[in-house]
Structures are given as C-alpha cells and as structure tokens.
Amino acid sequence: MIDINLIRNQTDWVREQLVKLNDTKAPIDTVLEQDTIRREVIAEVEELRRERNVASKAIGKAMGGLKKMEADLKKAQAAGEATAELEAQVAQAQKEAEAAKDKPRKIGDRIDELQEKLNKAEARLREAMLWVPNMPHESVPVAMSDEENVNGAPQGTPIPQFDFEPIPHWDLGPQLGLIDFERGVKLSGSRFYVLQGVGARLQRAVIQFMLNHHVDEHGYTEIYPPFMVRSEMFEGAAQLPKFAENIYRDAEEDFMFLGTAEIALTNLHRDEILEHTDLPKKYVAYTPCFRREKMSAGRDVRGIKRGHQFDKVEMYRFTKPEDSYAALEELLTEATDIAEALELPYRIVDIVSGDLGFAAAKKYDVEIWAAGCQEWLEVSSASNCEGFQARRANIRYRPDEGGRPQYVHTLNASGLALPRVMIAIMENNQQKDGSIVIPKVLRPYMGGLEVIEPA
C-alpha cells in the first residue's frame, strides 16, 4: 500500500494520479474519514491516560491525608478530647478518597469504549487502504488504455519470413502429436489441454533452460515455493482484495493457489528487517500458475494462449530504494536475454498509466512474435512496485547510514512465461514439411533432438 501521509498531505495530487491510472474505485474519502477518526480517538485516549495517571497519584495523596486524619482522631479519642470536628473531617476525607478511587475506574471504562471505536476505525482504514493502487512513477507515459502503450521496435532474431503459409499452433501442435485439446477438455473443461510426448518434454526443457540461465548467468538463487499459500500472502503481494474473483482456493483451509510465484516470493521475508548488506536479494522460481481468467472471458479462446493453468519462471528482487530503477532495467534485460537465447523476435512495450495495473509504479512488457498467430504475445511484465508490497508485507531493512528501518523496494519480472514461449517456438521454427526446428540452447535438454518430425 502507499504511504498514508501522501493521502493526508497531498490529497489533490493523489486524486490526480488516480485519474492517470483510470482508477475510480480507490476510496480516498473513506481513508481520510477513518484516518481522522483514528487520530482523534488516539489523541483522546492519550489525554485520558494522562488524566488517569494524575488521578492515580491523587489516590495516594487522598489516602495519605485520610490515614493522618484517622490517626489524629484516635489520639484525640484516647485523650478524651472533643472529636466532633475531627470525625466530620475524617468522613469528608473518606468520601474524597472513594471519589479519587472511582475516577480512574471511570476513565478506564471510557478508554475501553474508545479502544473499541479505535479498533473499528483502524480496521476500516486498512480495508480502504488495500483498495488504493500504487502511484505511477513520473516517467510513466500518461494515457488511458492499453491501445496507447508505447511499442518499441522489434529486436533480437529477425521476424521469420516463409515461402509457405505458416500454421498456427492450435493446428500445428495436434498434427505433430504435441498438444491434445480434446483430452484436456475431457479432463477439466474449456481452457485446459494436454501436452504429450515431445511437447511435454519441450516445455520441461524450456523451464530447465530458463532456470539454469538465470542462476548461472544472472546470479539468482532458485526457490521452490509451496504452490498454495495463506490468504494473507496474497494480500501482502497486492493480489487481495483487488483480484479475489480470479483466485482459486481451497474450500476448507485458508489456502490459495498461486497465480504467480511473485506472491510467494514477495512474502519470503515477510515481517523481517534485513541488513543493508543483505541487499539486493535476487530469487528465481518455477511454479505452475492458476487463474480463473474471469476478466478475460471470451478472449483468446483458441489454442493455449490463455488458460486457467500455465507454467512460469519468475524473477524477483528486493533492493534499496535508490537502486530499484537501475534494477528494473536489469530485470528487463534479463527477460529479453531469454528471448534472444531462444532466437525469438521480441519488442519492449512501455506501459501507460491507465494500463499500469494495481501494484506497479512503472512497468515494461516483453512481447515475442508468433508467426502462425501473426501477433505479438506478452511473455513478461517487468515491474517496479517500489515500497508498495513491502509496506503490506512489512519488509524493511536497516540503512547503512543508520537510522530507523525503511521499507525495501520490490521488483518482479517473468523470465519467461509459458505457454506463449511454446507457441512462438513452434510457430516461428516450423518448416514447409510440417516439422519444427528446436532452438540450439534447448537441444541438450532434449537429448540432442534437433527437429520434431511429423509422424
């Protein structure tokens, strides 16, 4: 979440950023209302606690005075002196002592009432803050829709040219026995498929290559996380409550299935304070990903471009704030490095404010060309979330110059996402005879196989 001081002190600026983000749901008025209630209640509670401390000291003073008067009364009674006035004074002192004792109790009851009010205000404030998106970085192009994203020029391997009509993967895969759509639907329904034989091995080869490349060439530490995590981990990664409808979950336990390894990797250091010498931390993980795809109903219904289950290799970084934008450029290079190694034409897309998403302050997409589909397919989003996720998951570090712990910056990028990489490999490397040439870097993982031949 963003720093609430931005909303308190720069309300108009925050509202301007929400317009740039095309966000109409952020409850800024609720945040301000509940924050005001919270601060007023806290101020009143603090004043009452001060009064209770004063009242508690008054009890001691009143009891001390009472004891002295009672002692004087006993002496007077023992001496046979007149005691009517002393008795009246003792009675009055007893009343004052009881009143002094009662005052802290009444103050305590009022504090309890206010504490309940404070708890409700803090809960409502947190819930409202969870719906406020990250603010865009000043370098993000301002525009309202994905149609206005800034597409870079094609890079890497040239877009392939054919002397025949290239076949899309939804025909090519079944012809070569790589993909079985009918049995996927039989097993699980629409948007599921079966990879089989060389097709299954090819995807496994791509995953192994990408993991090894990021570990060996880019210096990442590989993580194998649980594929199901508790709901608070989704909240920490800014997936909840915004994307609740797209999450698969266990019906009985508080488990949710990862929609991306980013969710687990964000929370690896949840509630921790890292040393500045620990940063940056660089993790890479392979996971299957599960998404209900409610937001994309009716889109990309042919083939394997968009499904409820897919595989992905994810890169993740924890950095110092001053290093995060240099790290974003490095992540982008590491993602495109995979596309180049697989000999896939790619382009970099600078994402505009209205398409930025919920957690990112700045984002680039990497798209690869698929010759059969005749379209650019997104295979990576490289995002700098700055302190947005760290504030939710409470991840901080001790600055090298000393002082209070600060929130780290978190970044993520797919490195890369399947099955769209599979689509591009099949469609771009198809031959006139129906075969597919396997990229050179994958051949060691394929037992030396160079070409997938028609049956």
Residue pairs with C-beta under 8 A, 6 or more apart in sequence:
1 129
1 130
1 132
1 238
1 388
1 391
1 392
2 14
2 129
2 132
2 134
2 135
2 388
2 391
3 387
3 391
4 31
4 35
4 129
6 13
6 14
6 135
7 14
7 28
7 31
7 32
7 35
7 132
8 32
8 35
11 28
11 32
14 28
14 135
15 28
17 135
17 136
18 24
18 26
18 28
18 133
20 136
20 140
20 142
20 353
20 354
21 133
21 136
21 353
21 354
21 356
22 144
22 145
22 353
22 354
23 133
25 131
26 131
26 132
26 133
27 128
27 131
27 132
28 132
30 124
30 128
31 125
31 128
31 129
31 132
34 121
34 122
34 124
34 125
34 128
35 125
37 117
37 121
38 118
38 121
38 122
38 125
41 114
41 117
41 118
41 121
42 118
44 114
45 111
45 114
45 115
45 118
48 107
48 110
48 111
48 114
49 111
51 107
52 104
52 107
52 108
52 111
55 100
55 103
55 104
55 107
56 104
58 100
58 103
59 97
59 100
59 101
59 104
61 100
62 93
62 96
62 97
62 100
63 97
63 100
65 93
66 90
66 93
66 94
66 96
66 97
69 86
69 89
69 90
69 93
70 90
72 86
73 83
73 86
73 87
73 90
76 82
76 83
76 86
77 83
127 241
130 235
130 240
130 241
130 242
130 392
131 241
131 242
133 357
133 358
133 359
134 238
134 356
134 358
134 359
134 360
134 361
134 385
134 386
134 388
135 361
136 353
136 356
136 361
136 362
137 325
137 361
137 362
137 384
137 386
139 362
140 351
140 352
140 353
140 356
140 361
140 362
141 148
141 150
141 350
141 352
141 353
142 352
142 353
143 149
143 352
143 353
143 354
143 355
144 352
144 353
144 354
145 352
145 354
145 355
146 351
146 352
146 354
146 355
148 352
148 354
148 355
149 349
149 350
149 351
149 352
149 355
149 365
150 349
150 350
150 352
151 347
151 349
151 376
152 347
152 348
152 349
152 350
153 347
154 345
154 346
154 347
154 369
155 336
155 345
155 346
155 347
155 348
156 336
156 339
156 340
156 343
156 344
156 345
156 346
157 340
157 343
157 344
157 345
158 345
159 345
159 369
159 371
160 166
160 345
160 371
160 428
160 429
162 371
162 432
163 432
164 432
166 371
166 372
166 427
166 430
167 175
167 372
167 427
167 430
167 434
168 302
168 303
168 372
168 373
168 427
169 179
169 303
169 304
169 370
169 372
169 373
169 422
169 423
169 426
169 427
170 179
170 181
170 302
170 303
170 304
171 372
172 178
172 372
172 426
172 427
172 430
172 434
172 436
173 179
173 199
173 303
173 304
173 426
174 180
174 181
175 434
175 454
176 198
176 199
176 434
176 435
176 436
176 452
176 454
176 455
177 196
177 197
177 198
177 199
177 455
178 195
178 196
178 197
178 198
178 199
178 202
178 426
178 452
179 193
179 194
179 195
179 196
179 199
179 304
180 193
180 194
180 195
180 196
181 193
181 194
183 194
184 192
184 193
184 194
185 192
185 193
187 194
188 308
190 301
191 293
191 301
191 306
191 307
191 308
192 307
192 308
192 309
193 304
193 307
195 202
195 203
198 446
198 449
198 452
199 422
201 446
202 422
202 425
202 438
202 442
202 446
202 452
203 311
203 418
203 419
203 422
204 445
205 442
205 445
205 446
206 342
206 418
206 421
206 422
206 425
206 442
207 286
207 311
207 313
207 418
208 445
209 341
209 342
209 441
209 442
209 445
210 286
210 313
210 338
210 415
210 416
211 222
211 284
211 286
211 313
213 337
213 338
213 341
214 220
214 222
214 284
214 313
214 315
214 334
214 415
215 221
215 222
215 284
217 337
218 282
218 284
218 315
218 334
218 337
219 282
220 282
220 283
220 284
220 315
221 281
221 282
221 283
221 284
222 283
222 284
222 285
223 261
223 264
223 265
223 268
223 283
223 284
223 285
224 285
224 286
225 258
225 261
225 264
225 265
225 268
225 285
225 287
226 264
227 257
227 258
227 287
227 288
228 250
228 255
228 256
228 257
228 258
229 255
229 256
229 258
229 263
229 264
229 267
230 254
230 255
230 256
231 240
231 249
231 254
231 256
233 256
233 263
233 264
233 266
233 267
233 270
234 240
234 247
234 256
234 263
235 241
235 392
236 266
236 267
236 270
236 389
236 392
236 393
237 262
237 263
237 266
237 267
237 359
237 389
237 392
237 393
238 358
238 359
238 385
238 388
238 389
238 392
239 247
239 259
239 263
240 247
242 358
243 259
243 358
245 292
245 294
245 295
246 259
246 291
246 292
246 293
246 294
246 295
247 256
247 257
247 259
247 291
247 292
248 256
248 257
248 290
248 291
248 292
248 308
249 255
249 256
249 257
250 256
257 290
258 264
258 287
258 288
258 289
258 290
259 289
259 290
259 291
260 287
260 289
260 312
260 314
260 412
260 414
261 285
261 286
261 287
261 289
261 312
261 313
261 314
261 316
262 314
262 316
262 412
264 285
264 287
265 283
265 285
265 314
265 316
265 412
266 316
266 389
266 393
266 410
266 412
267 393
268 283
269 281
269 318
269 393
269 395
269 408
270 393
270 394
270 395
271 393
271 394
271 395
272 395
272 396
273 396
273 397
273 398
273 405
274 281
274 318
274 395
274 396
274 397
274 398
274 408
275 397
275 398
276 320
276 397
276 398
276 399
276 400
277 400
278 397
279 318
279 319
279 320
279 323
279 397
279 408
280 317
280 318
280 319
280 320
280 323
280 327
281 317
281 318
282 315
282 316
282 317
283 315
283 316
283 317
284 313
284 314
284 315
284 316
284 415
285 313
285 314
285 316
286 311
286 312
286 313
286 314
287 311
287 312
287 314
288 309
288 310
288 311
288 312
289 309
289 310
289 311
289 312
290 308
290 309
291 308
292 308
293 306
293 307
293 308
296 306
299 306
300 306
303 373
303 423
304 310
304 419
304 422
304 423
305 373
305 377
305 419
305 420
305 423
307 419
310 417
310 418
310 419
311 417
311 418
311 419
312 414
312 416
312 417
312 418
313 414
313 415
313 416
313 417
314 412
314 413
314 414
314 415
315 331
315 334
315 335
315 412
315 413
315 414
315 415
316 410
316 411
316 412
317 327
317 331
317 410
317 411
317 412
318 390
318 395
318 408
318 409
318 410
319 327
319 408
319 409
319 410
319 411
320 397
320 399
320 408
320 409
321 386
321 387
321 406
321 407
321 408
321 409
323 409
324 384
324 386
324 409
324 411
325 362
325 384
327 384
327 409
327 411
328 362
328 364
328 382
328 383
328 384
328 411
331 382
331 411
331 412
331 413
332 348
332 364
332 366
332 382
332 413
334 413
334 415
335 366
335 379
335 380
335 382
335 413
335 414
335 415
335 416
336 346
336 348
336 366
338 415
338 416
339 345
339 346
339 366
339 368
339 379
339 416
340 346
341 439
341 441
342 421
342 424
342 425
342 439
342 441
342 442
343 428
343 429
343 439
343 440
344 368
344 369
344 421
344 424
344 425
344 428
345 368
345 369
345 428
346 366
346 367
346 368
346 369
346 379
347 366
347 367
347 369
347 376
348 364
348 365
348 366
349 364
349 365
349 366
349 367
349 378
350 364
351 357
351 360
351 362
351 363
351 364
351 365
351 381
356 362
356 363
357 363
357 381
357 383
359 383
359 385
359 388
359 389
360 381
360 383
360 384
360 385
361 383
361 384
361 385
361 386
361 388
362 383
362 384
363 381
363 382
363 383
363 384
364 381
364 382
365 378
365 380
365 381
365 382
366 378
366 379
366 380
366 381
366 382
366 414
366 416
367 376
367 377
367 378
367 379
368 376
368 377
368 379
368 420
368 421
368 424
369 375
369 376
369 377
369 424
369 428
370 376
370 377
370 420
370 423
370 424
370 427
370 428
371 424
371 427
371 428
371 430
372 423
372 426
372 427
372 430
373 423
373 427
377 420
377 423
377 424
378 417
378 420
379 414
379 416
379 417
379 420
379 421
379 424
380 413
380 414
380 415
380 416
380 417
381 412
381 413
381 414
382 411
382 412
382 413
383 411
383 412
383 413
384 409
384 411
385 409
385 410
385 411
385 412
386 409
386 410
387 407
387 408
387 409
387 410
388 410
389 395
389 410
390 396
390 407
390 408
390 409
390 410
391 407
395 407
395 408
395 410
396 405
396 406
396 407
396 408
397 405
397 406
397 408
398 405
399 405
399 406
425 436
425 438
425 439
426 436
429 436
429 437
429 438
429 439
430 436
431 437
431 451
433 454
434 454
435 451
435 452
435 453
435 454
436 451
436 452
437 450
437 451
438 446
438 449
438 450
438 451
438 452
443 449
443 450
